[in-house]
Amino acid sequence: MKRVSARLAVAAAALLLTASSVGMASASPTTATSETAAPPQECVAKYTPKEKVPGEPTELVLTSYGCGDVTAAGKTAIKAWADADYKGDSVTLDLNDWNGTCDIDGYRWDTLPPGWDNRISSFRAYDTCQGVRLYEDTRTSGQCGSWEGDVTNVGVEMNDKASSARAADRKKNC
């Protein structure tokens, strides 16, 4: 009996030594760790249109911006996401004092809201603002991508590169 107990003790010690050498000594089946990703952050940027100049896009002034538990009081023109397929963090571009109608000249965001420079990967266009252009530089300059309607992926040409935007009632070339 002493011989069996000694063999079991040696076998147990060898098993424990082997487990610790591969990093399993402290792991137990009931203490598996699982890291959960933070939920996507939703932000709302509210803009007020400047006075309309005939033949020019209406410039917009950022009047408020917030993330987390925010509500949209204006009309949504564009909602953009940091990842393709409308996933990840998002920002809603709302317009105060807006009737929901884009014309051929549309609206111009000379800069994107704080934290959204070079982040957009997908977007949805709302109401009659179906023609969306994203620009690589501020003040709607530099390389440009143009789309109509909702876009699940802006593609390699504009992914994470947009610094300003325009929206109009139809797609226009850059």
C-alpha positions, 0 to 999 in steps of 0.5 A: 500500500505504501508503494502505491501511495508513493507512486500516486504522489510521484505521478501527481507531482509530475502532472503538477510540474507539467501543468505549471510548465505550460501555464495551466497550474493556476487555471481551473475550469470554473475560472475562465476569463472572458473579456467583453468589448465596450459597447459602441459609443453613439454621438450626436452632433447638432448643426445650425445652417448659416444663411443660404447663398444662392448656388452654394451649399449651405454652411453649417455651424456646430452648435452642440456635440455629445456622446453616450446618453444623448437624444437627437432634437434636430433632423438627421441628415447623415449617420456615420459609423467607424466600421463597415456595415453600420457597426462600431461607434457612430455619429449622427449629423443633425440639423436644427431649424431644418425642414428635411429637404436638401436641394441641389446645392445641399449642405456642407460640413467644413469639419467633422465633429470632434473625434470623427476626423479620419474615422468614417467607414459606412453611413446612412443618408436620410430624407432627401439628402441622398447624395453624399460626398466625403472629402479627405481634407477640411472645407470640402477639399482634397480627394473625394468619394461620392455616393447615393443613399446608404453605403455599407463600406466607403472603400479603400479610397475613403475608409478612415480618411474623411475630414469634411462632407457634403450632402445634396438631393442627388449624387454629384461627381467630386 
